[in-house]
């Protein structure tokens, strides 16, 4: 956002630069010379000065642009550049909000996935215990115990992976909302699709998007 806002200042500076080619300009140059003495001459009864001890010279030039179509076009383009820069700020803000919403839903999904993995661990533990009990009672096979134990270990690994994914999603969400902690996503509100499916509604929404307007 800071970088996007800086683009507005840059665009304003470009507008000022474009206007500089349309306003009158005044240029001057002056030279002052101080000599150690004046050079004079004397011929008969006539005296004169060849070089004065103090000398000041210079000139001023005023330039007034009368017809400058290229400069006019530059001013128009610079003004559009300011509008685009402002839309760029809105676009960045919208993308940040979208990224935050996406991070929230990823965190919610991973939180639910943790619960699913917990249930899987409980189910596979019960299955393993049942297979062991059947083996001790002589009604089961050793292979069934090995398979059940393998499923249990895989469920534990899946649970650990789900915890890591959940923490990563919370970390991303915390970065986007400016939190140093790992936020816990609250339960989402019930969402329903919009009742109005008129295509003109989508066209109207697209015309209000900052990125579409900037393009």
C-alpha positions as CSV (number, residue, x, y, z in Angstrom):
1,X,0.0,0.0,0.0
2,X,2.8,2.4,0.8
3,X,4.5,1.7,-2.6
4,X,1.1,2.1,-4.3
5,X,0.5,5.5,-2.6
6,X,4.0,6.6,-3.6
7,X,3.0,6.1,-7.2
8,X,0.4,8.8,-6.8
9,X,3.2,11.2,-5.7
10,X,5.2,10.1,-8.7
11,X,2.3,10.7,-11.0
12,X,1.8,14.2,-9.5
13,X,5.4,15.0,-10.1
14,X,5.1,13.8,-13.7
15,X,2.1,16.2,-14.2
16,X,4.2,19.1,-12.9
17,X,7.0,18.1,-15.2
18,X,4.6,18.0,-18.1
19,X,3.2,21.5,-17.3
20,X,6.8,22.8,-17.2
21,X,6.8,22.6,-21.0
22,X,3.8,24.8,-21.3
23,X,4.6,27.7,-19.0
24,X,6.8,30.6,-20.0
25,X,10.4,30.2,-19.1
26,X,12.9,33.0,-18.2
27,X,16.6,32.4,-18.6
28,X,19.4,34.8,-17.8
29,X,23.2,34.9,-17.6
30,X,25.3,37.6,-16.1
31,X,29.1,38.1,-15.9
32,X,30.9,40.4,-13.5
33,X,34.6,41.1,-13.9
34,X,36.8,43.1,-11.5
35,X,40.3,43.9,-12.9
36,X,43.3,45.1,-10.9
37,X,43.3,48.4,-12.9
38,X,41.7,50.0,-15.8
39,X,43.5,50.2,-19.1
40,X,43.5,53.7,-20.6
41,X,45.2,55.5,-23.4
42,X,46.2,59.1,-24.2
43,X,46.8,60.4,-27.7
44,X,47.5,64.1,-28.0
45,X,44.7,65.7,-26.2
46,X,42.4,62.6,-26.3
47,X,42.0,60.2,-23.4
48,X,40.1,57.0,-23.5
49,X,39.5,53.7,-21.7
50,X,40.3,50.4,-23.4
51,X,39.2,48.2,-20.5
52,X,37.3,49.3,-17.4
53,X,38.2,48.1,-13.9
54,X,34.6,47.0,-13.2
55,X,32.6,45.3,-15.9
56,X,29.1,43.8,-15.8
57,X,27.4,42.1,-18.8
58,X,24.6,39.7,-19.4
59,X,21.3,39.0,-21.0
60,X,17.8,37.7,-20.4
61,X,15.8,35.4,-22.7
62,X,12.0,34.9,-22.3
63,X,10.5,31.9,-24.0
64,X,6.7,31.6,-24.4
65,X,5.3,28.4,-26.0
66,X,2.4,29.2,-28.3
67,X,1.6,25.9,-30.0
68,X,2.9,22.7,-28.3
69,X,0.5,19.8,-29.1
70,X,3.0,17.3,-27.8
71,X,3.2,19.0,-24.4
72,X,-0.6,19.2,-24.3
73,X,-0.8,15.5,-24.9
74,X,1.8,14.9,-22.1
75,X,-0.3,16.9,-19.6
76,X,-3.4,14.8,-20.5
77,X,-1.5,11.6,-20.2
78,X,0.0,12.7,-16.8
79,X,-3.5,13.5,-15.5
80,X,-4.7,10.0,-16.5
81,X,-1.6,8.6,-14.8
82,X,-2.8,10.1,-11.5
83,X,-6.2,8.5,-11.9
84,X,-4.5,5.2,-12.7
85,X,-2.2,5.5,-9.7
86,X,-5.2,6.1,-7.4
87,X,-7.0,3.1,-8.9
88,X,-3.8,1.2,-8.2
89,X,-4.1,1.9,-4.5
90,X,-7.7,0.6,-4.5
91,X,-6.6,-2.4,-6.5
92,X,-3.9,-3.2,-3.9
93,X,-6.3,-2.8,-1.1
94,X,-8.8,-5.1,-2.8
95,X,-6.1,-7.7,-3.4
96,X,-5.1,-7.6,0.3
97,X,-8.7,-8.0,1.3
98,X,-9.1,-11.0,-1.1
99,X,-5.8,-12.5,0.2
100,X,-7.1,-12.1,3.8
101,X,-10.4,-13.8,2.9
102,X,-8.6,-16.6,1.2
103,X,-6.2,-17.1,4.1
104,X,-9.2,-17.1,6.5
105,X,-10.9,-19.9,4.5
106,X,-7.7,-21.9,4.2
107,X,-7.4,-21.6,8.0
108,X,-11.0,-22.7,8.5
109,X,-10.6,-25.7,6.2
110,X,-7.4,-26.8,7.9
111,X,-9.0,-26.4,11.3
112,X,-11.8,-28.7,10.1
113,X,-9.2,-31.0,8.6
114,X,-7.5,-31.3,12.0
115,X,-10.8,-32.4,13.6
116,X,-11.2,-35.0,10.8
117,X,-7.7,-36.3,11.4
118,X,-8.3,-36.6,15.1
119,X,-11.4,-38.7,14.4
120,X,-9.3,-40.9,12.1
121,X,-6.7,-41.4,14.8
122,X,-9.5,-42.4,17.3
123,X,-11.0,-44.8,14.7
124,X,-7.7,-46.4,13.8
125,X,-6.7,-46.7,17.4
126,X,-9.9,-48.6,18.2
127,X,-9.4,-50.7,15.1
128,X,-5.8,-51.5,16.2
129,X,-7.0,-52.4,19.8
130,X,-9.7,-54.6,18.4
131,X,-7.3,-56.4,16.1
132,X,-4.9,-57.0,19.1
133,X,-7.8,-58.3,21.2
134,X,-8.9,-60.7,18.5
135,X,-5.3,-61.9,18.2
136,X,-5.0,-62.5,21.9
137,X,-8.3,-64.4,21.8
138,X,-7.1,-66.6,19.0
139,X,-9.7,-65.2,16.6
140,X,-7.5,-62.9,14.6
141,X,-4.4,-62.9,12.5
142,X,-1.0,-61.3,13.1
143,X,-1.3,-59.6,9.7
144,X,-4.5,-57.8,10.7
145,X,-2.6,-56.4,13.8
146,X,0.2,-55.2,11.6
147,X,-2.2,-53.5,9.1
148,X,-4.2,-51.9,11.9
149,X,-1.0,-50.6,13.5
150,X,0.2,-49.2,10.2
151,X,-3.1,-47.4,9.6
152,X,-2.9,-46.0,13.1
153,X,0.7,-44.6,12.5
154,X,-0.4,-43.2,9.1
155,X,-3.3,-41.5,10.8
156,X,-1.0,-40.0,13.4
157,X,1.3,-38.7,10.6
158,X,-1.7,-37.2,8.8
159,X,-2.8,-35.5,12.0
160,X,0.7,-34.0,12.5
161,X,0.7,-32.8,8.9
162,X,-2.8,-31.2,9.4
163,X,-1.5,-29.4,12.5
164,X,1.4,-28.0,10.5
165,X,-0.8,-26.9,7.7
166,X,-3.2,-25.3,10.2
167,X,-0.4,-23.3,11.9
168,X,0.9,-22.2,8.5
169,X,-2.5,-21.0,7.5
170,X,-2.9,-19.1,10.8
171,X,0.6,-17.6,10.4
172,X,-0.4,-16.3,6.9
173,X,-3.7,-14.9,8.3
174,X,-1.8,-13.2,11.1
175,X,0.6,-11.6,8.7
176,X,-2.2,-10.2,6.6
177,X,-4.2,-8.8,9.5
178,X,-1.1,-7.5,11.3
179,X,-1.1,-9.8,14.2
180,X,2.1,-11.1,15.9
181,X,0.1,-14.2,17.2
182,X,-1.4,-17.1,15.5
183,X,-5.1,-16.1,15.2
184,X,-7.8,-18.7,15.6
185,X,-10.4,-18.3,12.8
186,X,-13.9,-17.9,14.2
187,X,-16.8,-19.9,12.8
188,X,-17.8,-18.5,9.4
189,X,-21.2,-17.1,8.8
190,X,-23.7,-19.0,6.7
191,X,-23.2,-18.0,3.1
192,X,-25.8,-18.2,0.4
193,X,-25.4,-17.4,-3.3
194,X,-27.0,-14.1,-4.4
195,X,-30.6,-14.4,-5.5
196,X,-30.1,-12.0,-8.4
197,X,-28.4,-13.8,-11.2
198,X,-29.0,-11.1,-13.9
199,X,-25.9,-10.9,-16.1
200,X,-26.1,-7.1,-15.9
201,X,-25.3,-7.4,-12.2
202,X,-22.0,-9.1,-13.0
203,X,-21.2,-6.4,-15.6
204,X,-22.0,-3.7,-13.2
205,X,-19.8,-5.3,-10.5
206,X,-16.9,-5.7,-13.0
207,X,-17.1,-2.0,-14.0
208,X,-16.6,-1.0,-10.4
209,X,-13.4,-3.1,-10.0
210,X,-10.4,-0.9,-9.6
211,X,-8.1,-3.3,-11.6
212,X,-10.6,-3.3,-14.5
213,X,-10.9,0.5,-14.5
214,X,-7.2,0.9,-14.3
215,X,-6.7,-1.4,-17.3
